[in-house]
Amino acid sequence: MKPFIRLILIAIAYLATFILGATSGLIHPACYAYAGAVLPLLTAMVYLYACSTLRGFGAAAILNGFVLVVLLLAGEADAVLVIGMLVLTALAEAIRYFCQYDTRKGVRWSFVPFAFSFFTYTAHWWTDTAGSLAAAVEEMPEGYDQQMLPVIENIPVLVVVLALTIPVAILSMRLAERILKRPAAVFLDNRKGLCTFAASKME
C-alpha cells in the first residue's frame, strides 16, 4: 500500500476515535467530558502507525490537521479547539524532532502532548458553558443540560483526569508497541534522543 493512501486511512481511523469520544456523551455527560483520558488507548496505535509510515515531520500535523479541517467544515470548531490543536501538534512535532524521528523515544514522548488532543474538542464546556448548555437543550434529550452542570462544575475531577492522561498516554504507547510489533520495529531503541541530538550539533 502506498504511504499516501495509508496515511489517509490512518487519518480516517484517527477521526473515528474523535467520533467515538463525542458519541460517548450519549451514555452520560461525564463520558464525553472525560473520554480524552481513555482514548489514548486507541490513538496510540493510530499515532504509532502514522509515525512508522512518515518517519519525519508531519505525523501529528497530518492527523490533527485532518481532524481540524473536518471539524471546521462541520462547524464544530471554535477558537479554543483550533489554538489547542495547533499548540499540541507543535509540541508533538517539536519533541519528536529533538528526540530524533527514527527513535522510539521520539514517538513515545511526542505522543504525550498529542494524547490531549480530544480535550480541545470538549473544552468548550468550560470555555463557553452557557453556549454548551443552550446547545444541549436544543440537541440532546430533555434534562441533559442538568446532567452536564455537575460535571462542568466539578473542576477537581477534571484536573485529576487531565493529570491521569499523562501516565495513560505513556502506558498506551508501550501497549501499542507490543501489539503492533512491525510498525514499532522500524524505530531505533538505542539512541539518547535529545542529548545525542544536541551533542551532534555541538560537534
C-alpha positions as a Python dict, from the first residue, in 0.01 Angstrom:
ca = {
    (1, 'M'): (0, 0, 0),
    (2, 'K'): (132, 343, -96),
    (3, 'P'): (228, 564, 202),
    (4, 'F'): (-10, 841, 89),
    (5, 'I'): (-310, 608, 85),
    (6, 'R'): (-201, 454, 415),
    (7, 'L'): (-182, 798, 579),
    (8, 'I'): (-532, 882, 457),
    (9, 'L'): (-667, 560, 609),
    (10, 'I'): (-479, 628, 932),
    (11, 'A'): (-621, 981, 946),
    (12, 'I'): (-973, 844, 896),
    (13, 'A'): (-915, 596, 1178),
    (14, 'Y'): (-800, 883, 1398),
    (15, 'L'): (-1111, 1081, 1312),
    (16, 'A'): (-1315, 775, 1413),
    (17, 'T'): (-1170, 798, 1766),
    (18, 'F'): (-1299, 1155, 1790),
    (19, 'I'): (-1643, 1041, 1676),
    (20, 'L'): (-1632, 762, 1933),
    (21, 'G'): (-1542, 1006, 2209),
    (22, 'A'): (-1809, 1254, 2102),
    (23, 'T'): (-2086, 995, 2083),
    (24, 'S'): (-1991, 856, 2425),
    (25, 'G'): (-2176, 1156, 2563),
    (26, 'L'): (-2499, 981, 2470),
    (27, 'I'): (-2431, 748, 2762),
    (28, 'H'): (-2366, 1027, 3013),
    (29, 'P'): (-2210, 1375, 3004),
    (30, 'A'): (-1918, 1250, 3212),
    (31, 'C'): (-1827, 1005, 2936),
    (32, 'Y'): (-1794, 1293, 2690),
    (33, 'A'): (-1606, 1515, 2932),
    (34, 'Y'): (-1350, 1255, 3035),
    (35, 'A'): (-1324, 1036, 2724),
    (36, 'G'): (-997, 1207, 2640),
    (37, 'A'): (-828, 1021, 2925),
    (38, 'V'): (-902, 675, 2780),
    (39, 'L'): (-890, 747, 2407),
    (40, 'P'): (-507, 727, 2411),
    (41, 'L'): (-553, 350, 2435),
    (42, 'L'): (-676, 370, 2075),
    (43, 'T'): (-497, 676, 1943),
    (44, 'A'): (-156, 540, 2049),
    (45, 'M'): (-187, 266, 1787),
    (46, 'V'): (-300, 517, 1525),
    (47, 'Y'): (-12, 750, 1608),
    (48, 'L'): (244, 467, 1603),
    (49, 'Y'): (124, 364, 1257),
    (50, 'A'): (142, 725, 1137),
    (51, 'C'): (496, 771, 1271),
    (52, 'S'): (617, 444, 1119),
    (53, 'T'): (470, 548, 783),
    (54, 'L'): (604, 903, 796),
    (55, 'R'): (946, 887, 960),
    (56, 'G'): (994, 1260, 955),
    (57, 'F'): (799, 1575, 1019),
    (58, 'G'): (422, 1560, 983),
    (59, 'A'): (270, 1259, 1162),
    (60, 'A'): (100, 1465, 1434),
    (61, 'A'): (36, 1752, 1191),
    (62, 'I'): (-142, 1531, 939),
    (63, 'L'): (-359, 1355, 1198),
    (64, 'N'): (-468, 1664, 1390),
    (65, 'G'): (-478, 1870, 1071),
    (66, 'F'): (-719, 1625, 909),
    (67, 'V'): (-949, 1624, 1212),
    (68, 'L'): (-930, 2002, 1240),
    (69, 'V'): (-1031, 2050, 877),
    (70, 'V'): (-1325, 1812, 915),
    (71, 'L'): (-1442, 1989, 1232),
    (72, 'L'): (-1409, 2330, 1068),
    (73, 'L'): (-1615, 2214, 769),
    (74, 'A'): (-1875, 2069, 1006),
    (75, 'G'): (-1893, 2392, 1206),
    (76, 'E'): (-1776, 2211, 1518),
    (77, 'A'): (-1451, 2401, 1576),
    (78, 'D'): (-1415, 2711, 1791),
    (79, 'A'): (-1110, 2925, 1862),
    (80, 'V'): (-1013, 2722, 2169),
    (81, 'L'): (-1012, 2399, 1969),
    (82, 'V'): (-810, 2550, 1686),
    (83, 'I'): (-550, 2705, 1915),
    (84, 'G'): (-533, 2395, 2134),
    (85, 'M'): (-486, 2166, 1835),
    (86, 'L'): (-211, 2384, 1693),
    (87, 'V'): (-24, 2405, 2024),
    (88, 'L'): (-43, 2031, 2097),
    (89, 'T'): (57, 1945, 1742),
    (90, 'A'): (354, 2184, 1756),
    (91, 'L'): (467, 2031, 2086),
    (92, 'A'): (440, 1677, 1950),
    (93, 'E'): (631, 1763, 1634),
    (94, 'A'): (900, 1953, 1828),
    (95, 'I'): (954, 1671, 2078),
    (96, 'R'): (978, 1412, 1802),
    (97, 'Y'): (1227, 1634, 1617),
    (98, 'F'): (1455, 1685, 1915),
    (99, 'C'): (1437, 1319, 2017),
    (100, 'Q'): (1502, 1221, 1652),
    (101, 'Y'): (1242, 1084, 1415),
    (102, 'D'): (1381, 731, 1397),
    (103, 'T'): (1373, 658, 1771),
    (104, 'R'): (1111, 504, 1991),
    (105, 'K'): (1180, 775, 2246),
    (106, 'G'): (1070, 1032, 1993),
    (107, 'V'): (743, 852, 1931),
    (108, 'R'): (676, 780, 2297),
    (109, 'W'): (735, 1131, 2432),
    (110, 'S'): (578, 1316, 2142),
    (111, 'F'): (262, 1115, 2197),
    (112, 'V'): (214, 1263, 2545),
    (113, 'P'): (101, 1610, 2427),
    (114, 'F'): (-69, 1457, 2123),
    (115, 'A'): (-280, 1239, 2355),
    (116, 'F'): (-454, 1551, 2491),
    (117, 'S'): (-597, 1641, 2151),
    (118, 'F'): (-954, 1526, 2223),
    (119, 'F'): (-971, 1758, 2523),
    (120, 'T'): (-955, 2052, 2282),
    (121, 'Y'): (-1286, 1928, 2143),
    (122, 'T'): (-1455, 1910, 2484),
    (123, 'A'): (-1300, 2229, 2621),
    (124, 'H'): (-1598, 2441, 2513),
    (125, 'W'): (-1795, 2304, 2808),
    (126, 'W'): (-1565, 2511, 3032),
    (127, 'T'): (-1477, 2799, 2800),
    (128, 'D'): (-1835, 2854, 2679),
    (129, 'T'): (-2054, 2691, 2941),
    (130, 'A'): (-2364, 2896, 2865),
    (131, 'G'): (-2344, 2819, 2494),
    (132, 'S'): (-2281, 2449, 2559),
    (133, 'L'): (-2582, 2423, 2791),
    (134, 'A'): (-2800, 2605, 2539),
    (135, 'A'): (-2689, 2367, 2266),
    (136, 'A'): (-2767, 2070, 2490),
    (137, 'V'): (-3122, 2198, 2542),
    (138, 'E'): (-3171, 2212, 2164),
    (139, 'E'): (-2990, 1898, 2056),
    (140, 'M'): (-2993, 1650, 2345),
    (141, 'P'): (-3271, 1472, 2538),
    (142, 'E'): (-3465, 1668, 2797),
    (143, 'G'): (-3272, 1721, 3118),
    (144, 'Y'): (-2932, 1654, 2961),
    (145, 'D'): (-2815, 2008, 3039),
    (146, 'Q'): (-2889, 1948, 3407),
    (147, 'Q'): (-2673, 1636, 3397),
    (148, 'M'): (-2394, 1839, 3241),
    (149, 'L'): (-2380, 2101, 3517),
    (150, 'P'): (-2234, 1881, 3795),
    (151, 'V'): (-1970, 1752, 3553),
    (152, 'I'): (-1873, 2102, 3441),
    (153, 'E'): (-1864, 2240, 3794),
    (154, 'N'): (-1651, 1955, 3929),
    (155, 'I'): (-1316, 2113, 3846),
    (156, 'P'): (-1110, 1894, 4084),
    (157, 'V'): (-1216, 1580, 3898),
    (158, 'L'): (-1128, 1744, 3567),
    (159, 'V'): (-780, 1828, 3698),
    (160, 'V'): (-730, 1470, 3816),
    (161, 'V'): (-845, 1332, 3481),
    (162, 'L'): (-610, 1562, 3292),
    (163, 'A'): (-321, 1457, 3516),
    (164, 'L'): (-403, 1087, 3470),
    (165, 'T'): (-394, 1131, 3094),
    (166, 'I'): (-14, 1155, 3109),
    (167, 'P'): (53, 806, 3254),
    (168, 'V'): (-229, 665, 3042),
    (169, 'A'): (-60, 805, 2731),
    (170, 'I'): (278, 660, 2829),
    (171, 'L'): (134, 317, 2906),
    (172, 'S'): (-84, 323, 2594),
    (173, 'M'): (215, 374, 2367),
    (174, 'R'): (405, 93, 2536),
    (175, 'L'): (99, -130, 2486),
    (176, 'A'): (73, -20, 2123),
    (177, 'E'): (437, -118, 2067),
    (178, 'R'): (363, -466, 2199),
    (179, 'I'): (52, -508, 1985),
    (180, 'L'): (190, -350, 1667),
    (181, 'K'): (534, -505, 1663),
    (182, 'R'): (607, -445, 1294),
    (183, 'P'): (547, -66, 1299),
    (184, 'A'): (735, -41, 1629),
    (185, 'A'): (1031, -237, 1493),
    (186, 'V'): (1126, 37, 1245),
    (187, 'F'): (1235, 267, 1528),
    (188, 'L'): (1573, 253, 1696),
    (189, 'D'): (1581, 190, 2068),
    (190, 'N'): (1945, 270, 2141),
    (191, 'R'): (1964, 646, 2092),
    (192, 'K'): (1990, 911, 2359),
    (193, 'G'): (1733, 1135, 2190),
    (194, 'L'): (1773, 1499, 2284),
    (195, 'C'): (2116, 1452, 2439),
    (196, 'T'): (2257, 1278, 2130),
    (197, 'F'): (2099, 1535, 1901),
    (198, 'A'): (2237, 1828, 2100),
    (199, 'A'): (2584, 1671, 2114),
    (200, 'S'): (2588, 1615, 1738),
    (201, 'K'): (2501, 1980, 1679),
    (202, 'M'): (2787, 2093, 1901),
    (203, 'E'): (3048, 1891, 1715),
}
